[in-house]
Amino acid sequence: MNQKITTFLMFNDQAGEAMELYTSVFKNSRILATFPTPNGKVAGGTFELDGQRFSCYNAGPHPNFEFSQGISLMIAAETQDEIDHFYDKLSKGGEEQPCGWLIDKFGVSWQVTPPILMEMLGDPDREKAGRVMEAMFKMKKIIIADLVAAAG
């Protein structure tokens, strides 16, 4: 893989656990390499989620290495089953957020977004798009059927 830009996640002490969780949630995913600490614990590594490469390392504990909702990982989930899978697995032990967002148990922010939502929000019929937006604002996990009903 010749990926120019790789997302690098700096954890306090959970890089190995995070790689295990993430690669269990996404199909076609794997841990490519790990870096051990002197005591044999995983200090960091490189992994792929459905072909997208990520790297991670343990920084701490260190107060400057905390995740922020200012950046998130967005998942294009085509079906309600996919939305349910990703949202439920990644929010477990974390925090559900409005509009399809969640914070996982490591503090990483994710958006589980069906492409149809983005299409409906960009609809030239601005009243229709507004109804969809209002419906989305009432949701945590996105429910496609409710968006379609709001679109009319």
N, CA and C atoms as a LAMMPS dump frame, in Angstrom:
ITEM: TIMESTEP
0
ITEM: NUMBER OF ATOMS
456
ITEM: BOX BOUNDS ff ff ff
-5.0000000000000000e+02 5.0000000000000000e+02
-5.0000000000000000e+02 5.0000000000000000e+02
-5.0000000000000000e+02 5.0000000000000000e+02
ITEM: ATOMS id mol type element x y z
1 1 1 N 0.849 -1.184 0
2 1 2 C 0 0 0
3 1 3 C 0.892 1.245 0
4 2 1 N 0.571 2.195 -0.837
5 2 2 C 1.351 3.415 -0.95
6 2 3 C 0.488 4.599 -0.543
7 3 1 N 0.132 4.654 0.709
8 3 2 C -0.74 5.693 1.25
9 3 3 C 0.125 6.852 1.73
10 4 1 N -0.086 8.042 1.204
11 4 2 C 0.736 9.201 1.559
12 4 3 C 0.441 9.739 2.951
13 5 1 N -0.827 9.741 3.341
14 5 2 C -1.223 10.297 4.63
15 5 3 C -1.838 9.186 5.47
16 6 1 N -1.3 8.999 6.662
17 6 2 C -1.784 7.968 7.566
18 6 3 C -2.238 8.619 8.859
19 7 1 N -3.423 8.279 9.314
20 7 2 C -3.9 8.765 10.6
21 7 3 C -3.079 8.108 11.701
22 8 1 N -2.555 8.92 12.615
23 8 2 C -1.751 8.434 13.731
24 8 3 C -2.504 8.754 15.012
25 9 1 N -2.817 7.732 15.775
26 9 2 C -3.579 7.887 17.014
27 9 3 C -2.647 7.696 18.207
28 10 1 N -2.586 8.687 19.08
29 10 2 C -1.727 8.611 20.259
30 10 3 C -2.599 8.32 21.48
31 11 1 N -2.464 7.119 22.004
32 11 2 C -3.227 6.691 23.175
33 11 3 C -2.384 6.889 24.429
34 12 1 N -3.044 6.923 25.582
35 12 2 C -2.293 6.986 26.825
36 12 3 C -1.699 5.628 27.178
37 13 1 N -2.492 4.569 27.088
38 13 2 C -1.966 3.248 27.453
39 13 3 C -2.835 2.129 26.881
40 14 1 N -3.5 2.355 25.743
41 14 2 C -4.451 1.371 25.248
42 14 3 C -4.307 1.086 23.758
43 15 1 N -3.161 1.339 23.189
44 15 2 C -2.98 1.157 21.745
45 15 3 C -3.261 -0.282 21.315
46 16 1 N -2.736 -1.236 22.042
47 16 2 C -2.95 -2.641 21.689
48 16 3 C -4.409 -3.028 21.76
49 17 1 N -5.083 -2.625 22.832
50 17 2 C -6.512 -2.922 22.999
51 17 3 C -7.331 -2.253 21.899
52 18 1 N -6.975 -1.021 21.555
53 18 2 C -7.696 -0.298 20.497
54 18 3 C -7.535 -1 19.154
55 19 1 N -6.314 -1.418 18.821
56 19 2 C -6.096 -2.12 17.551
57 19 3 C -6.915 -3.403 17.493
58 20 1 N -6.973 -4.129 18.589
59 20 2 C -7.756 -5.37 18.643
60 20 3 C -9.245 -5.086 18.415
61 21 1 N -9.771 -4.065 19.108
62 21 2 C -11.191 -3.729 18.943
63 21 3 C -11.477 -3.301 17.509
64 22 1 N -10.726 -2.341 17.018
65 22 2 C -11.013 -1.79 15.695
66 22 3 C -10.934 -2.854 14.601
67 23 1 N -9.926 -3.711 14.655
68 23 2 C -9.808 -4.729 13.617
69 23 3 C -10.877 -5.814 13.75
70 24 1 N -11.493 -5.929 14.925
71 24 2 C -12.598 -6.891 15.087
72 24 3 C -13.916 -6.329 14.567
73 25 1 N -14.037 -5.021 14.476
74 25 2 C -15.287 -4.365 14.077
75 25 3 C -15.4 -4.228 12.56
76 26 1 N -14.284 -3.993 11.886
77 26 2 C -14.289 -3.744 10.45
78 26 3 C -13.852 -4.981 9.678
79 27 1 N -14.606 -5.317 8.625
80 27 2 C -14.211 -6.41 7.734
81 27 3 C -12.928 -6.021 7.019
82 28 1 N -12.232 -7.024 6.523
83 28 2 C -11.008 -6.789 5.751
84 28 3 C -10.015 -5.927 6.522
85 29 1 N -9.844 -6.234 7.806
86 29 2 C -8.957 -5.459 8.659
87 29 3 C -7.956 -6.369 9.34
88 30 1 N -6.803 -5.789 9.67
89 30 2 C -5.765 -6.603 10.299
90 30 3 C -4.727 -5.722 10.965
91 31 1 N -4.075 -6.299 11.96
92 31 2 C -2.932 -5.657 12.594
93 31 3 C -1.711 -6.031 11.76
94 32 1 N -0.983 -5.029 11.294
95 32 2 C 0.172 -5.262 10.432
96 32 3 C 1.462 -5.432 11.232
97 33 1 N 1.604 -4.662 12.303
98 33 2 C 2.819 -4.725 13.107
99 33 3 C 2.524 -4.163 14.491
100 34 1 N 3.233 -4.677 15.472
101 34 2 C 3.149 -4.114 16.824
102 34 3 C 4.562 -3.847 17.326
103 35 1 N 4.656 -2.915 18.269
104 35 2 C 5.932 -2.558 18.875
105 35 3 C 5.833 -2.848 20.365
106 36 1 N 6.664 -3.748 20.889
107 36 2 C 6.548 -4.097 22.302
108 36 3 C 7.306 -3.136 23.216
109 37 1 N 6.829 -3.049 24.445
110 37 2 C 7.564 -2.359 25.497
111 37 3 C 8.567 -3.361 26.072
112 38 1 N 9.502 -2.921 26.915
113 38 2 C 10.444 -3.861 27.526
114 38 3 C 9.759 -4.993 28.307
115 39 1 N 8.567 -4.724 28.851
116 39 2 C 7.873 -5.775 29.606
117 39 3 C 6.971 -6.643 28.72
118 40 1 N 7.004 -6.418 27.398
119 40 2 C 6.259 -7.261 26.468
120 40 3 C 4.87 -6.765 26.113
121 41 1 N 4.398 -5.713 26.761
122 41 2 C 3.09 -5.148 26.432
123 41 3 C 3.181 -4.419 25.087
124 42 1 N 2.066 -4.331 24.387
125 42 2 C 2.052 -3.621 23.104
126 42 3 C 2.129 -2.115 23.358
127 43 1 N 3.139 -1.483 22.764
128 43 2 C 3.316 -0.038 22.902
129 43 3 C 2.674 0.721 21.746
130 44 1 N 2.472 0.039 20.636
131 44 2 C 1.892 0.691 19.476
132 44 3 C 1.971 -0.23 18.279
133 45 1 N 1.604 0.315 17.124
134 45 2 C 1.667 -0.512 15.93
135 45 3 C 1.006 0.135 14.736
136 46 1 N 0.847 -0.684 13.721
137 46 2 C 0.207 -0.276 12.473
138 46 3 C -0.891 -1.279 12.165
139 47 1 N -2.034 -0.77 11.717
140 47 2 C -3.163 -1.637 11.408
141 47 3 C -3.946 -1.068 10.238
142 48 1 N -4.743 -1.93 9.614
143 48 2 C -5.604 -1.515 8.503
144 48 3 C -7.048 -1.776 8.866
145 49 1 N -7.899 -0.82 8.559
146 49 2 C -9.344 -0.96 8.695
147 49 3 C -9.934 -0.849 7.302
148 50 1 N -10.381 -1.969 6.783
149 50 2 C -10.952 -2.04 5.44
150 50 3 C -10.046 -1.36 4.411
151 51 1 N -8.742 -1.642 4.526
152 51 2 C -7.773 -1.128 3.565
153 51 3 C -7.167 0.213 3.91
154 52 1 N -7.703 0.919 4.891
155 52 2 C -7.165 2.221 5.303
156 52 3 C -6.151 2.003 6.418
157 53 1 N -4.937 2.467 6.225
158 53 2 C -3.861 2.252 7.2
159 53 3 C -3.884 3.311 8.306
160 54 1 N -3.636 2.849 9.52
161 54 2 C -3.524 3.691 10.705
162 54 3 C -2.276 3.278 11.472
163 55 1 N -1.717 4.194 12.227
164 55 2 C -0.64 3.881 13.156
165 55 3 C -1.05 4.404 14.523
166 56 1 N -0.473 3.79 15.555
167 56 2 C -0.804 4.249 16.907
168 56 3 C 0.352 3.949 17.846
169 57 1 N 0.335 4.636 18.977
170 57 2 C 1.372 4.454 19.982
171 57 3 C 0.826 4.891 21.336
172 58 1 N 1.409 4.36 22.387
173 58 2 C 1.067 4.783 23.741
174 58 3 C 1.99 5.92 24.152
175 59 1 N 1.42 7.018 24.598
176 59 2 C 2.194 8.187 24.969
177 59 3 C 2.375 8.327 26.463
178 60 1 N 1.612 7.631 27.216
179 60 2 C 1.59 8.096 28.581
180 60 3 C 1.398 7.075 29.656
181 61 1 N 0.71 7.547 30.629
182 61 2 C -0.243 8.663 30.579
183 61 3 C 0.438 10.025 30.405
184 62 1 N -0.201 10.848 29.596
185 62 2 C 0.295 12.189 29.303
186 62 3 C -0.908 13.098 29.069
187 63 1 N -1.015 14.21 29.77
188 63 2 C -2.213 15.065 29.664
189 63 3 C -2.418 15.716 28.297
190 64 1 N -1.381 15.839 27.495
191 64 2 C -1.526 16.483 26.181
192 64 3 C -2.013 15.538 25.096
193 65 1 N -2.077 14.245 25.387
194 65 2 C -2.502 13.293 24.381
195 65 3 C -3.886 12.762 24.713
196 66 1 N -4.877 13.616 24.499
197 66 2 C -6.271 13.242 24.644
198 66 3 C -6.953 13.549 23.322
199 67 1 N -7.919 12.72 22.981
200 67 2 C -8.625 12.918 21.721
201 67 3 C -9.663 14.015 21.874
202 68 1 N -9.98 14.666 20.77
203 68 2 C -10.943 15.756 20.731
204 68 3 C -11.986 15.469 19.666
205 69 1 N -13.193 15.955 19.878
206 69 2 C -14.237 15.808 18.867
207 69 3 C -13.995 16.725 17.677
208 70 1 N -12.958 17.54 17.746
209 70 2 C -12.62 18.407 16.626
210 70 3 C -12.18 17.624 15.396
211 71 1 N -11.844 16.351 15.584
212 71 2 C -11.531 15.467 14.471
213 71 3 C -12.211 14.138 14.769
214 72 1 N -12.758 13.536 13.718
215 72 2 C -13.451 12.254 13.899
216 72 3 C -13.18 11.365 12.695
217 73 1 N -13.448 10.094 12.882
218 73 2 C -13.332 9.126 11.8
219 73 3 C -14.742 8.841 11.305
220 74 1 N -14.984 9.089 10.025
221 74 2 C -16.321 8.963 9.459
222 74 3 C -16.441 7.639 8.708
223 75 1 N -17.483 6.892 9.049
224 75 2 C -17.74 5.591 8.434
225 75 3 C -18.947 5.719 7.521
226 76 1 N -18.791 5.389 6.253
227 76 2 C -19.918 5.358 5.317
228 76 3 C -20.617 4.011 5.495
229 77 1 N -21.767 4.035 6.132
230 77 2 C -22.539 2.818 6.391
231 77 3 C -23.754 2.835 5.469
232 78 1 N -23.789 1.927 4.519
233 78 2 C -24.808 1.928 3.465
234 78 3 C -26.201 1.502 3.944
235 79 1 N -26.253 0.597 4.912
236 79 2 C -27.534 0.02 5.327
237 79 3 C -27.752 0.23 6.821
238 80 1 N -28.987 0 7.254
239 80 2 C -29.278 0.111 8.681
240 80 3 C -28.511 -0.949 9.467
241 81 1 N -28.365 -2.136 8.895
242 81 2 C -27.58 -3.183 9.569
243 81 3 C -26.138 -2.728 9.793
244 82 1 N -25.555 -2.086 8.793
245 82 2 C -24.185 -1.579 8.955
246 82 3 C -24.13 -0.48 10.012
247 83 1 N -25.092 0.43 9.978
248 83 2 C -25.134 1.492 10.986
249 83 3 C -25.21 0.868 12.373
250 84 1 N -26.136 -0.073 12.552
251 84 2 C -26.305 -0.718 13.857
252 84 3 C -25.012 -1.399 14.293
253 85 1 N -24.373 -2.122 13.388
254 85 2 C -23.13 -2.838 13.705
255 85 3 C -22.056 -1.869 14.194
256 86 1 N -21.728 -0.877 13.375
257 86 2 C -20.645 0.034 13.726
258 86 3 C -20.972 0.877 14.95
259 87 1 N -22.182 1.424 14.987
260 87 2 C -22.547 2.311 16.092
261 87 3 C -22.571 1.543 17.409
262 88 1 N -23.17 0.378 17.402
263 88 2 C -23.294 -0.395 18.637
264 88 3 C -21.937 -0.906 19.119
265 89 1 N -21.112 -1.423 18.22
266 89 2 C -19.807 -1.969 18.61
267 89 3 C -18.85 -0.871 19.085
268 90 1 N -18.812 0.234 18.365
269 90 2 C -17.86 1.285 18.711
270 90 3 C -18.298 2.134 19.901
271 91 1 N -19.596 2.262 20.141
272 91 2 C -20.047 3.071 21.282
273 91 3 C -20.044 2.285 22.588
274 92 1 N -19.918 0.965 22.519
275 92 2 C -19.923 0.14 23.735
276 92 3 C -18.763 0.561 24.652
277 93 1 N -19.111 0.948 25.862
278 93 2 C -18.113 1.414 26.816
279 93 3 C -17.732 2.862 26.619
280 94 1 N -18.298 3.485 25.592
281 94 2 C -18.013 4.887 25.3
282 94 3 C -19.254 5.732 25.523
283 95 1 N -19.531 6.614 24.582
284 95 2 C -20.642 7.545 24.741
285 95 3 C -21.33 7.794 23.403
286 96 1 N -22.633 7.573 23.362
287 96 2 C -23.409 7.911 22.17
288 96 3 C -23.549 9.42 22.102
289 97 1 N -23.448 9.941 20.904
290 97 2 C -23.546 11.383 20.669
291 97 3 C -24.668 11.643 19.665
292 98 1 N -25.13 12.881 19.534
293 98 2 C -26.174 13.195 18.555
294 98 3 C -25.698 13.045 17.109
295 99 1 N -26.655 12.838 16.215
296 99 2 C -26.46 12.901 14.768
297 99 3 C -25.514 11.839 14.214
298 100 1 N -25.515 10.646 14.82
299 100 2 C -24.686 9.566 14.318
300 100 3 C -23.264 9.561 14.837
301 101 1 N -22.926 10.479 15.722
302 101 2 C -21.587 10.54 16.298
303 101 3 C -21.524 9.653 17.533
304 102 1 N -20.312 9.255 17.874
305 102 2 C -20.074 8.536 19.122
306 102 3 C -18.628 8.75 19.528
307 103 1 N -18.371 8.525 20.793
308 103 2 C -17.008 8.535 21.311
309 103 3 C -16.769 7.132 21.837
310 104 1 N -15.734 6.459 21.318
311 104 2 C -15.489 5.091 21.765
312 104 3 C -14.84 5.09 23.15
313 105 1 N -14.621 3.927 23.707
314 105 2 C -14.116 3.817 25.076
315 105 3 C -12.685 4.333 25.229
316 106 1 N -12.013 4.616 24.125
317 106 2 C -10.668 5.166 24.162
318 106 3 C -10.675 6.686 23.997
319 107 1 N -11.85 7.254 23.709
320 107 2 C -11.973 8.694 23.516
321 107 3 C -11.935 9.14 22.066
322 108 1 N -11.855 8.203 21.121
323 108 2 C -11.823 8.548 19.694
324 108 3 C -13.248 8.815 19.21
325 109 1 N -13.434 9.903 18.476
326 109 2 C -14.743 10.27 17.928
327 109 3 C -14.947 9.636 16.559
328 110 1 N -16.151 9.114 16.348
329 110 2 C -16.539 8.475 15.093
330 110 3 C -17.874 9.057 14.647
331 111 1 N -18.095 9.072 13.345
332 111 2 C -19.401 9.382 12.762
333 111 3 C -19.819 8.175 11.93
334 112 1 N -20.985 7.637 12.219
335 112 2 C -21.513 6.522 11.434
336 112 3 C -22.62 7.114 10.581
337 113 1 N -22.308 7.312 9.306
338 113 2 C -23.139 8.12 8.424
339 113 3 C -23.509 7.367 7.152
340 114 1 N -24.793 7.211 6.891
341 114 2 C -25.175 6.616 5.606
342 114 3 C -25.05 7.655 4.492
343 115 1 N -24.507 7.28 3.345
344 115 2 C -24.4 8.224 2.234
345 115 3 C -25.744 8.858 1.853
346 116 1 N -26.849 8.122 2.048
347 116 2 C -28.164 8.679 1.709
348 116 3 C -28.474 9.923 2.558
349 117 1 N -27.95 9.984 3.767
350 117 2 C -28.152 11.169 4.594
351 117 3 C -27.519 12.384 3.934
352 118 1 N -26.292 12.232 3.466
353 118 2 C -25.616 13.358 2.832
354 118 3 C -26.336 13.776 1.549
355 119 1 N -26.854 12.801 0.812
356 119 2 C -27.621 13.109 -0.4
357 119 3 C -28.875 13.903 -0.055
358 120 1 N -29.602 13.458 0.973
359 120 2 C -30.85 14.135 1.344
360 120 3 C -30.584 15.531 1.904
361 121 1 N -29.493 15.697 2.653
362 121 2 C -29.169 17.021 3.182
363 121 3 C -28.785 17.995 2.072
364 122 1 N -28.266 17.475 0.96
365 122 2 C -27.898 18.311 -0.178
366 122 3 C -28.977 18.424 -1.237
367 123 1 N -30.178 17.923 -0.931
368 123 2 C -31.273 17.947 -1.904
369 123 3 C -31.585 19.389 -2.308
370 124 1 N -31.822 19.649 -3.601
371 124 2 C -32.175 21.004 -4.041
372 124 3 C -33.477 21.511 -3.403
373 125 1 N -34.366 20.607 -3.026
374 125 2 C -35.588 20.991 -2.305
375 125 3 C -35.175 21.262 -0.861
376 126 1 N -34.945 22.537 -0.549
377 126 2 C -34.399 22.917 0.751
378 126 3 C -35.372 22.63 1.9
379 127 1 N -36.678 22.626 1.635
380 127 2 C -37.632 22.267 2.692
381 127 3 C -37.48 20.79 3.045
382 128 1 N -37.352 19.96 2.03
383 128 2 C -37.137 18.53 2.238
384 128 3 C -35.832 18.306 3.009
385 129 1 N -34.77 18.964 2.599
386 129 2 C -33.479 18.841 3.28
387 129 3 C -33.594 19.303 4.736
388 130 1 N -34.375 20.349 4.95
389 130 2 C -34.577 20.851 6.31
390 130 3 C -35.305 19.855 7.194
391 131 1 N -36.309 19.175 6.642
392 131 2 C -37.024 18.141 7.415
393 131 3 C -36.096 16.994 7.784
394 132 1 N -35.236 16.63 6.842
395 132 2 C -34.274 15.553 7.108
396 132 3 C -33.304 15.99 8.207
397 133 1 N -32.836 17.235 8.127
398 133 2 C -31.914 17.741 9.143
399 133 3 C -32.572 17.755 10.517
400 134 1 N -33.816 18.208 10.586
401 134 2 C -34.537 18.218 11.863
402 134 3 C -34.696 16.805 12.423
403 135 1 N -34.982 15.848 11.564
404 135 2 C -35.098 14.45 12.013
405 135 3 C -33.752 13.955 12.527
406 136 1 N -32.679 14.275 11.82
407 136 2 C -31.335 13.85 12.233
408 136 3 C -30.973 14.433 13.593
409 137 1 N -31.326 15.695 13.831
410 137 2 C -30.999 16.35 15.103
411 137 3 C -31.647 15.638 16.296
412 138 1 N -32.715 14.89 16.069
413 138 2 C -33.411 14.19 17.152
414 138 3 C -32.818 12.805 17.422
415 139 1 N -31.87 12.377 16.595
416 139 2 C -31.313 11.023 16.691
417 139 3 C -29.944 11.027 17.358
418 140 1 N -29.624 9.897 17.943
419 140 2 C -28.232 9.59 18.266
420 140 3 C -27.764 8.688 17.125
421 141 1 N -28.074 7.391 17.19
422 141 2 C -27.77 6.505 16.068
423 141 3 C -28.721 6.86 14.932
424 142 1 N -28.206 6.969 13.734
425 142 2 C -29.021 7.318 12.57
426 142 3 C -29.947 6.157 12.213
427 143 1 N -31.207 6.488 11.981
428 143 2 C -32.22 5.525 11.547
429 143 3 C -32.655 5.948 10.144
430 144 1 N -32.221 5.177 9.144
431 144 2 C -32.492 5.543 7.75
432 144 3 C -33.983 5.688 7.472
433 145 1 N -34.797 4.758 7.97
434 145 2 C -36.25 4.81 7.7
435 145 3 C -36.868 6.108 8.205
436 146 1 N -36.38 6.611 9.334
437 146 2 C -36.915 7.872 9.868
438 146 3 C -36.483 9.069 9.017
439 147 1 N -35.294 9.003 8.44
440 147 2 C -34.851 10.074 7.547
441 147 3 C -35.686 10.091 6.271
442 148 1 N -35.928 8.896 5.714
443 148 2 C -36.719 8.773 4.5
444 148 3 C -38.15 9.266 4.743
445 149 1 N -38.704 8.918 5.906
446 149 2 C -40.06 9.378 6.251
447 149 3 C -40.088 10.9 6.367
448 150 1 N -39.052 11.486 6.959
449 150 2 C -39 12.947 7.109
450 150 3 C -38.885 13.617 5.757
451 151 1 N -38.18 12.982 4.836
452 151 2 C -38.017 13.555 3.499
453 151 3 C -39.346 13.574 2.751
454 152 1 N -40.218 12.635 3.121
455 152 2 C -41.55 12.582 2.506
456 152 3 C -41.496 11.958 1.162
